[in-house]
Amino acid sequence: MFYREAGQFKTGYDTDQQIFPIRQDRWGIMLFLAVAILVVPFTINDYWANAVLLPLLVYAMAALGLNILVGYCGQISLGTGGFMAVGAFASFKLTTAFPDLNLIIVLLLSGCVTAAVGVLFGLPSLRIKGFYLAVATLAAQFFLVWLFNKVEWFYNYNATGQITMPPREVFGFLITGPEAKPAVTYLFALGFLIALGLVAKNIVRGRIGRSWMAIRDMDIAAELIGVRPLMAKLSAFAVSSFYVGVAGGLYFTVWLGAAEVTEAFDINQSFLVLFMVIIGGLGSILGSFLGAAFLVLMPILLKNFMVNWLGIAAVTAKHVEITLMGVLIIFFLIVEPHGLARLWQILKEKLRLWPFPY
């Protein structure tokens, strides 16, 4: 009922090929963005920005990048944490080497550096796939963390091995550093996510995205119809690594402000982002956002509920939270293996027919 398309006529190819062809979807997205841009910045504080919103935006960016590689191109990767470290250290080196360089350009260049590294480690995908490719990307994770930890040049010969982001302004607004306002850092990260999210949506709807999906579904048949596996796989690694690198740059510059590679970019980051993609839905831009929201917000809700409402000790609540999150992940994978994006699609189909039965 609410999603019926009666009266919504397509009079040209431009309207037929819109990202959101249904009017209800367009109004819903516009309303959501209006609240996110015009309402949320005036109501958040330091806790909401640093504990909820910035982690959500950063991990949504990382999940979006990984979903391009795993969901759309079918190439398994367990090196997301290492590629996030590349983006973080690249942004640190660019910021310290070129103090006057705009932070937006720094993050985009960090993504480009990560894309080059991703292509390098994506070369084995031309010969191997499946479990063996996962092992190869896992090796990239450990190698990159080891490299940034052992080569002192990457952290400017700091005795602690830690990298720290100096204060930087963008268009007169302080974005990084302890004095940065929560609303400003939130809007900066949100702007990156919206812009790159639209770019990703258009890429997967075009020729490049169709070549990725052809390789994912059946690589031999895709090659027979003219898709070049070399270009398709390496372009997927490049675009995916670019997004993950930008996420790593935001993770370090805007959210944490300081990081140590073995703690901030360990293997747990790789698995966390992979779980976001699986729970949200493989091969879905929306699923990347839903998976990130689920794995960022659900632990916070569970912890607050157990500590504030049930009176459970914080240490016990942490163990219960980890257990419940594992159970919920298994539950979602059993109920709907295609993730939260598929559940949302099913709900919209039911709304189209309500109150009539299937």
C-alpha positions in Angstrom: 0.0 0.0 0.0 2.6 2.5 1.0 5.0 1.6 -1.8 2.6 1.3 -4.6 3.7 2.9 -7.8 0.3 3.8 -9.3 0.5 7.2 -11.0 4.3 7.3 -11.1 4.9 7.3 -14.8 8.3 7.2 -16.5 8.5 9.5 -19.5 12.2 9.1 -20.4 15.3 7.1 -19.9 16.6 9.6 -17.3 13.7 9.1 -15.0 13.6 5.3 -15.6 17.3 5.0 -14.6 17.2 7.1 -11.4 19.0 5.8 -8.3 15.7 5.9 -6.4 12.9 5.4 -9.0 10.1 5.2 -6.5 8.9 8.5 -5.1 8.5 7.1 -1.6 12.2 6.1 -1.5 13.3 9.5 -2.7 11.2 11.4 -0.1 12.4 9.0 2.6 16.1 9.5 1.7 15.6 13.3 1.5 13.9 13.3 4.9 16.6 11.1 6.5 19.4 13.3 5.1 17.6 16.5 6.2 17.5 15.2 9.8 21.1 14.0 9.7 22.3 17.4 8.4 20.0 19.9 9.9 18.9 18.4 13.2 21.6 16.0 14.5 24.5 18.5 14.6 22.6 20.8 16.9 21.7 18.0 19.4 24.8 15.9 19.8 27.6 16.2 22.4 31.1 14.7 22.7 29.7 11.3 23.8 27.3 10.9 20.9 29.9 12.1 18.4 32.9 10.0 19.5 31.1 6.9 20.8 28.2 6.5 18.4 28.1 8.7 15.3 31.7 8.9 14.2 32.3 5.1 14.6 29.1 4.5 12.6 30.2 6.8 9.7 33.7 5.4 9.6 32.7 1.8 9.7 30.0 2.4 7.2 32.6 3.7 4.8 34.9 0.7 5.4 32.0 -1.7 5.0 31.0 0.0 1.8 34.5 -0.5 0.4 34.7 -4.1 1.4 31.2 -4.8 0.0 32.4 -3.6 -3.4 35.1 -6.3 -3.4 33.4 -9.1 -1.6 29.7 -8.5 -2.4 29.9 -7.2 -5.9 33.1 -8.8 -7.3 33.1 -12.0 -5.2 36.7 -11.7 -4.1 37.2 -12.6 -0.4 39.4 -10.2 1.7 40.6 -10.5 5.3 43.0 -7.5 5.1 40.7 -4.6 5.7 42.4 -3.7 9.0 45.8 -3.5 7.2 44.4 -1.3 4.4 42.8 1.0 6.9 46.2 1.3 8.5 47.6 2.3 5.1 45.0 5.1 4.8 45.7 6.2 8.3 49.5 6.3 8.0 49.3 7.9 4.5 47.1 10.7 5.9 49.6 11.1 8.8 52.6 11.4 6.5 50.8 13.7 4.1 49.6 16.0 6.9 53.1 16.2 8.5 54.9 16.6 5.2 52.5 19.2 3.8 51.0 21.1 6.7 49.1 23.5 4.3 47.5 20.8 2.3 43.7 20.7 2.6 42.5 17.8 4.8 40.0 16.8 2.1 42.8 16.4 -0.4 44.8 14.5 2.2 42.1 11.9 2.7 41.5 11.5 -1.0 45.2 11.1 -1.6 45.3 8.6 1.3 42.6 6.6 -0.5 44.7 6.7 -3.7 47.7 5.4 -1.9 45.6 2.6 -0.4 44.2 1.8 -3.8 47.7 1.3 -5.2 48.6 -1.0 -2.3 45.3 -2.9 -2.8 46.0 -3.5 -6.4 49.5 -4.8 -5.5 48.0 -7.3 -3.0 45.1 -8.0 -5.4 47.4 -9.5 -8.0 47.1 -13.0 -6.5 43.4 -12.9 -7.3 44.3 -13.4 -10.9 45.5 -16.9 -10.1 43.8 -18.0 -6.9 40.3 -17.5 -5.4 38.2 -18.6 -2.5 40.0 -19.8 0.6 43.4 -19.3 -0.9 42.7 -15.7 -1.7 41.4 -15.2 1.8 44.7 -16.5 3.1 46.7 -14.2 0.8 44.8 -11.1 2.0 45.2 -12.3 5.6 48.9 -12.3 4.9 48.7 -8.8 3.7 47.0 -7.8 7.0 49.9 -9.1 9.1 52.5 -7.8 6.7 51.2 -4.3 6.7 50.8 -4.1 10.4 54.4 -5.5 10.8 55.7 -2.9 8.3 54.1 0.1 10.0 55.3 -1.2 13.4 58.9 -1.9 12.5 59.8 0.9 10.0 60.2 4.0 12.1 59.9 6.4 9.2 56.1 5.7 9.0 55.6 7.2 12.5 58.3 9.9 12.2 60.7 8.1 14.5 58.4 8.6 17.5 59.8 6.7 20.6 56.3 5.4 21.4 55.5 4.3 17.9 52.3 6.3 18.0 51.0 8.6 15.4 49.1 11.8 16.4 47.0 14.0 14.2 47.9 17.8 14.5 45.0 20.3 14.5 43.8 21.1 11.0 41.1 23.4 9.6 38.9 23.0 6.6 37.3 26.2 5.2 37.9 27.9 8.6 36.5 25.2 10.7 38.7 23.1 13.1 38.2 19.5 12.1 40.9 17.6 14.0 42.4 17.9 17.5 40.8 18.0 21.0 39.3 21.4 20.4 37.3 20.4 17.4 33.6 20.7 17.9 31.5 17.4 17.7 29.1 18.9 15.2 31.9 19.9 12.8 33.7 16.6 12.9 30.4 14.8 12.4 29.3 16.8 9.4 32.8 16.4 7.9 32.7 12.6 8.1 29.0 12.6 7.0 29.8 14.7 3.9 32.5 12.2 2.9 30.2 9.2 3.4 27.3 10.8 1.4 29.5 11.9 -1.5 31.4 8.6 -1.8 28.2 6.6 -1.2 26.6 8.2 -4.2 29.8 7.6 -6.3 29.7 3.9 -5.3 26.0 3.6 -6.1 26.6 4.9 -9.6 29.7 2.8 -10.2 27.9 -0.5 -9.3 25.0 0.5 -11.6 27.3 1.1 -14.6 29.5 -0.9 -16.9 32.3 -1.5 -14.3 29.8 -2.7 -11.7 28.2 -5.1 -14.2 31.6 -6.5 -15.0 32.3 -7.1 -11.3 29.0 -8.9 -10.9 29.7 -11.0 -14.0 33.0 -12.1 -12.5 31.3 -12.8 -9.2 28.6 -15.0 -10.7 30.7 -17.0 -13.2 34.2 -15.8 -14.1 34.7 -18.2 -17.1 31.4 -17.2 -18.7 32.1 -13.5 -18.1 35.5 -13.8 -19.9 33.7 -15.5 -22.8 31.3 -12.6 -23.3 34.1 -10.1 -23.2 34.8 -9.2 -19.6 38.5 -8.9 -18.9 39.2 -10.6 -15.5 42.4 -8.7 -15.1 40.8 -5.3 -15.3 37.6 -6.3 -13.4 39.4 -7.8 -10.4 42.1 -5.2 -10.1 39.6 -2.4 -10.5 37.5 -3.9 -7.7 40.6 -4.1 -5.4 41.5 -0.6 -6.3 38.0 1.0 -5.7 37.5 -1.1 -2.6 40.9 -0.2 -1.1 40.3 3.5 -1.9 37.1 3.5 0.2 38.8 1.5 3.0 41.8 3.8 2.9 39.5 6.9 3.2 37.8 5.1 6.1 41.2 4.5 7.7 42.1 8.2 7.3 38.8 9.3 8.9 39.3 6.7 11.6 42.7 8.3 12.5 42.3 12.0 11.7 38.7 12.7 12.7 37.7 10.0 15.2 40.7 8.9 17.2 43.2 11.6 16.7 46.0 9.3 17.7 46.6 5.6 17.0 49.1 2.8 17.5 49.1 0.3 14.6 49.0 -3.0 16.6 46.1 -1.9 18.7 44.0 0.2 16.3 44.4 -1.9 13.1 44.7 -5.5 14.2 42.9 -8.5 12.7 39.8 -7.8 14.8 39.1 -4.8 12.6 39.2 -7.0 9.5 36.7 -9.4 10.9 34.5 -6.7 12.3 34.1 -5.0 8.9 33.5 -8.4 7.2 30.8 -9.2 9.7 29.1 -5.9 8.9 29.1 -6.7 5.2 27.7 -10.2 5.8 25.0 -9.1 8.3 24.0 -6.0 6.2 23.9 -7.9 2.9 26.4 -8.9 0.3 26.2 -6.9 -2.9 24.1 -4.1 -1.4 25.0 -0.5 -0.8 22.2 -0.2 1.7 23.4 -3.4 3.4 26.8 -1.8 4.1 25.1 1.0 6.1 22.7 -1.4 7.8 25.4 -3.8 8.8 27.6 -1.0 10.2 24.7 0.4 12.2 23.8 -3.0 13.6 27.3 -3.8 14.8 28.0 -0.3 16.1 24.7 0.5 17.8 23.6 -2.9 19.1 26.5 -3.4 21.5 25.9 0.1 22.9 22.2 -0.6 23.4 22.8 -3.9 25.0 25.4 -2.5 27.4 23.3 0.4 28.5 20.3 -1.9 28.9 22.2 -4.4 31.1 24.0 -1.8 33.2 21.4 0.9 33.6 18.2 -1.2 33.6 19.2 -4.6 34.9 21.9 -3.5 37.2 24.5 -5.9 35.9 28.2 -5.1 36.6 30.0 -3.5 33.7 32.6 -6.4 33.4 29.8 -9.0 33.4 27.8 -7.0 30.9 30.8 -6.9 28.5 31.0 -10.7 28.5 27.2 -11.0 28.0 27.3 -8.5 25.3 30.0 -10.4 23.3 28.0 -13.6 23.7 24.7 -12.1 22.7 26.2 -10.4 19.7 27.5 -13.8 18.5 24.1 -15.3 19.0 22.4 -12.5 17.2 24.8 -12.8 14.2 24.1 -16.5 14.0 20.4 -15.8 14.3 20.4 -13.3 11.4 22.4 -15.6 9.2 20.0 -18.4 9.8 16.8 -16.4 9.4 18.0 -14.4 6.4 21.4 -15.2 4.9 21.1 -12.3 2.5 21.3 -9.8 5.4 19.3 -6.9 6.7 19.0 -5.4 3.2 17.0 -8.4 2.0 14.7 -8.1 5.1 14.1 -4.4 4.2 13.3 -5.4 0.6 10.8 -8.0 1.8 9.2 -5.5 4.1 8.8 -3.0 1.2 7.2 -5.8 -0.9 4.7 -6.5 1.9 3.9 -2.8 2.2 3.1 -2.7 -1.6 0.4 -5.4 -1.1 -0.9 -4.5 2.3 -3.7 -5.1 3.4 -4.1 -7.8 0.7 -2.7 -11.2 1.4 0.3 -12.7 -0.6 
